[in-house]
Amino acid sequence: MADDVNQRVEDALEKLVSITERSGNLRKDLKQDTLESVSVLWKEFSILKCQIETEREEPKELREEVKNAKDELVRRDKQLYKWRHLWTTCSNLQAAEIN
């Protein structure tokens, strides 16, 4: 969908340039103003595309960070479970020796 929007904008800007350059009836200052406006729009459109791409990447990076944090929590939880089991086993053995 985004590619379709990009293409339609590009086509519209190219059409404006083409019409402006081909038209012999337009005043020179009007032609110049139109071409300058198209140039500004093209530049701003490119900046917006870059910003959108950057904003799309941020959630991916954050999801990866969350996944890594969850994996680390699971790993630590398993390790804690082993330590508790070992501690309980040792405590039970010590209690049995005392009795």
Summary of the structure (lengths in Angstrom):
residues: 99
radius of gyration: 32.6
end to end distance: 75.2
largest distance: 109.5
contacts: 200
relative contact order: 0.05
helix: 93%
strand: 0%
